[in-house]
Amino acid sequence: MLANQAAVALHHTFLFHAATTLRGRAEELSEAAERQARDLAARNAELAETQARLFDAMRRQALDDERHRIARELHDSVTQYALSAGMTVEVCRAELAALGGPAAGIAERLAEAKDLNRQAVERLRASIYALHHTEEPPGPLPVLLERLSVVHLPTALDVRVQVQGSPVPLRPRAEQSVLRLTGEALFNAATHGTASRALVRLRYLPDAVVLTVSDDGAGDPAHLRRALRLSRAADLSGRHRGLANMVATAEEFGGALTIRRSRMGGILLRVDIPLPVRAAQEAAADGL
């Protein structure tokens, strides 16, 4: 009996050690499987990020190619036609001025047409430049606004830029949209409002970024608000489409655009963008 009990005890001991060994091996295999799963998940994430970057690069390349194509067409066709029209107007103006009498009055009106043609050519050249240089050099938004105020304007508009608060980095697309809004507002002030001075103020608040563009031109805010309402409702002629595009750009990031009288005497355009800046898809989803 003692021998049998000893044999059973030895057998149980062997089974216990075997079970312990198997359990340890199973734990090792389980840990190895978990490590492999984590490595696989990390590699899948890296692959997804690489694919996203590749897709984004391909999309940007396609957009750049299309912008360059449009810029070439504008330069080779539209700009040349505008220059030819300006030269024709100038020749006719000079001939009418030489005739004197009533023809001189017509020559004066043609001088205005010549100036409008010159502004159109400058606007085309600015658009061509923007199409060829879609990406602004790296830098904070206040620096880009300073650069915009002295580089991209078609007329000698005196522009000052003021920044209040601590600058907060925005989404790249949001900063580009703010730059486009500012450029459009300054161009409208110089071209349509005949302004000589403009003030760009960028304020960083705890919950929003506020951009205001004021000028001393002859624009009427009530007229612009009325034109904006008509343009957004049904603008078959394309006039004042720029204002509607500016409103759409502000709303793209959950913001709003308002127009009122400036203390300088002209137009004050204000854009409020809430912080944190949402992606365009999020703002669009909220608008549905």
Protein Blocks (a to p, Z undefined) as FASTA:
>chain_A
ZZmmmmmmmmmmmmmmmmmmmmmmmmmmmmmmmmmmmmmmmmmmmmmmmmmmmmmmmmmm
mmmmmmmmmmmmmmmmmmmmmmmmmmmmmmmmmmmmmngpjllmmmmmmmmmmmmmmmmm
mmmmmmmmmmmmmbcceddfklmmmmmmmmmpcbdcddddddedjdddddfklmmmmmmm
mmmmmmmmmmmnopabdcddddddfkbccdddddfbfbdfklmmmmmmmmmmopckopak
lmmmmmmmmmmnopacdddddfkopacdddddddddddfklmmmmmZZ
